[in-house]
Amino acid sequence: MSAGPPFAPQQQQPNNYPYAAAPPATYPGQYAPSHEVPEGPKQCYNCGRTSTPLWRRDPSTQQVLCNACGLYVQQRREPRPQILIDADNDDDESESEGDPGGPECSHCHTHQTSVWRRNKEGEQVCNACGVYQRLRGKPRPLELGGKKIKPRARHSQT
C-alpha cells in the first residue's frame, strides 16, 4: 500500500471549468448573442436566399443559413455546392412562371396541380376541379381557386 492519500484533490481551472480548454462562446446549433445578429432582413450566407421555412446557423462560423444549406452542412460537414443552389433556384423560377407551355385546366386555367384528371366531357382538369365536380356534381367556383397547392394536413396520432 502507498503512504500517500488515496485521492489527490483535483486542481480547479480558472472560471471553475474543469476541462483544459475554456468553454466555447456558443455551442453548435445555439444562436449567437443578439449583438452579433445583423440588422435588416435575413439572408443565407451560402446561397443568398431571403425566405426559408427555418433559419439555421453554420456550426463552425455561426453564419445564418437557409434550411437547405443548414441541413447540407449538418449532414456533410461542407457548404452546399453551387450546382445544387442553381438547380434549386431554377425550380423556384419555373414554379413562379407556371410553365405556360404545359397542360392547362379547362375550367380554372391553372398550370399547376398534383394530378391531372378528365371530367365527364373528356376535358383535362386540375385535381381540385375534378374532385369538386365528382363529389358535388357541379363545376368548382372560381373564387375557391388559389395560386398555391397546399399539402395535405397531417394529424398527429395521440
C-alpha positions as a printed NumPy array, in Angstrom:
array([[  0.   ,   0.   ,   0.   ],
       [  1.105,   3.535,  -0.645],
       [  1.757,   6.049,   2.075],
       [  0.045,   8.988,   0.279],
       [ -3.673,   9.836,   0.294],
       [ -5.773,   7.595,  -1.978],
       [ -7.309,  10.548,  -3.833],
       [ -5.465,  13.714,  -4.656],
       [ -7.583,  16.865,  -4.708],
       [ -8.478,  17.914,  -8.25 ],
       [ -6.936,  21.159,  -9.405],
       [ -9.527,  23.739, -10.424],
       [ -9.12 ,  25.567, -13.713],
       [ -9.963,  29.275, -13.958],
       [-13.703,  30.077, -14.088],
       [-14.479,  26.738, -12.385],
       [-14.437,  24.996, -15.77 ],
       [-12.986,  21.517, -15.132],
       [-11.607,  20.976, -18.661],
       [ -8.288,  22.132, -20.084],
       [ -9.806,  24.453, -22.695],
       [-12.098,  27.349, -21.934],
       [-15.788,  26.856, -22.761],
       [-16.797,  27.868, -26.279],
       [-18.574,  31.186, -26.712],
       [-21.505,  29.442, -28.404],
       [-22.375,  25.81 , -28.857],
       [-23.296,  24.172, -32.187],
       [-26.911,  24.916, -33.041],
       [-27.095,  27.748, -30.496],
       [-27.87 ,  31.254, -31.696],
       [-25.158,  33.839, -31.376],
       [-25.704,  36.677, -28.889],
       [-28.07 ,  39.368, -30.109],
       [-25.262,  41.876, -30.712],
       [-23.86 ,  39.601, -33.459],
       [-27.16 ,  39.298, -35.381],
       [-27.135,  41.663, -38.388],
       [-29.918,  44.185, -38.735],
       [-32.336,  44.017, -41.653],
       [-33.816,  41.034, -43.497],
       [-32.126,  37.67 , -43.036],
       [-30.148,  36.278, -45.937],
       [-28.465,  32.913, -46.291],
       [-24.694,  33.295, -46.092],
       [-24.151,  30.451, -48.591],
       [-26.809,  30.884, -51.312],
       [-28.309,  34.339, -50.66 ],
       [-31.939,  33.218, -50.102],
       [-34.137,  35.592, -48.13 ],
       [-37.018,  33.21 , -47.375],
       [-36.953,  29.708, -45.927],
       [-39.176,  27.575, -43.671],
       [-36.472,  27.547, -40.983],
       [-33.34 ,  29.634, -40.469],
       [-30.267,  27.725, -39.272],
       [-26.669,  28.547, -38.362],
       [-23.358,  27.141, -39.531],
       [-21.98 ,  25.185, -36.542],
       [-18.42 ,  26.461, -37.005],
       [-18.907,  30.095, -38.094],
       [-22.412,  30.804, -36.699],
       [-23.353,  32.422, -40.028],
       [-27.073,  32.474, -40.901],
       [-28.079,  29.694, -43.334],
       [-31.336,  28.776, -45.04 ],
       [-32.9  ,  25.416, -44.216],
       [-31.431,  23.651, -47.276],
       [-27.861,  24.916, -46.75 ],
       [-28.04 ,  24.309, -42.997],
       [-29.161,  20.701, -43.425],
       [-26.484,  20.097, -46.063],
       [-23.737,  21.407, -43.74 ],
       [-25.122,  19.429, -40.809],
       [-25.083,  16.147, -42.742],
       [-21.924,  16.534, -44.862],
       [-19.742,  19.   , -42.924],
       [-19.214,  21.118, -46.045],
       [-21.079,  24.007, -47.727],
       [-23.826,  23.242, -50.196],
       [-22.34 ,  23.251, -53.722],
       [-23.266,  25.918, -56.252],
       [-24.714,  23.348, -58.686],
       [-27.391,  22.395, -56.12 ],
       [-28.098,  26.045, -55.336],
       [-28.548,  26.797, -59.053],
       [-30.824,  23.765, -59.522],
       [-32.966,  24.897, -56.57 ],
       [-33.212,  28.424, -57.999],
       [-34.237,  27.036, -61.415],
       [-37.039,  25.023, -59.75 ],
       [-38.336,  28.138, -57.959],
       [-38.369,  30.188, -61.174],
       [-40.266,  27.533, -63.128],
       [-42.893,  27.265, -60.361],
       [-43.493,  31.023, -60.319],
       [-43.8  ,  31.232, -64.113],
       [-46.449,  28.496, -64.21 ],
       [-44.934,  26.895, -67.35 ],
       [-47.388,  28.266, -69.964],
       [-46.368,  25.542, -72.443],
       [-47.572,  22.744, -70.128],
       [-51.069,  21.372, -69.545],
       [-53.838,  23.741, -68.51 ],
       [-57.057,  23.126, -66.582],
       [-60.026,  23.68 , -68.897],
       [-62.049,  25.134, -66.008],
       [-59.777,  27.344, -63.833],
       [-56.84 ,  27.625, -66.306],
       [-54.141,  26.683, -63.804],
       [-50.894,  25.056, -64.91 ],
       [-50.039,  23.524, -61.512],
       [-51.636,  20.521, -59.868],
       [-50.597,  17.335, -58.156],
       [-52.74 ,  15.198, -60.518],
       [-54.367,  15.9  , -63.878],
       [-57.875,  14.475, -64.359],
       [-60.531,  14.321, -67.063],
       [-64.13 ,  15.41 , -66.471],
       [-67.188,  13.647, -67.934],
       [-66.841,  15.638, -71.146],
       [-63.243,  14.398, -71.519],
       [-61.645,  17.79 , -70.86 ],
       [-58.417,  17.967, -68.892],
       [-58.949,  19.486, -65.434],
       [-56.762,  20.002, -62.382],
       [-57.151,  17.829, -59.311],
       [-59.167,  20.43 , -57.383],
       [-61.714,  20.992, -60.179],
       [-62.025,  17.284, -60.969],
       [-62.608,  16.193, -57.373],
       [-65.024,  19.072, -56.702],
       [-67.152,  18.225, -59.75 ],
       [-67.164,  14.491, -58.993],
       [-68.218,  14.97 , -55.351],
       [-70.724,  17.819, -55.778],
       [-71.942,  17.288, -59.331],
       [-71.307,  20.901, -60.369],
       [-68.265,  22.902, -61.533],
       [-65.912,  24.279, -58.896],
       [-66.452,  28.023, -58.23 ],
       [-63.501,  30.045, -59.497],
       [-63.475,  32.039, -56.231],
       [-62.16 ,  28.898, -54.484],
       [-59.113,  28.784, -56.753],
       [-55.839,  29.606, -55.058],
       [-52.441,  30.137, -56.611],
       [-50.594,  27.724, -54.322],
       [-51.016,  23.973, -53.983],
       [-51.464,  23.147, -50.319],
       [-50.098,  19.913, -48.863],
       [-52.456,  17.563, -47.08 ],
       [-52.792,  18.327, -43.384],
       [-51.184,  15.635, -41.245],
       [-52.893,  14.937, -37.947],
       [-50.787,  13.767, -35.031],
       [-51.714,  10.437, -33.522],
       [-52.239,  10.615, -29.778]])
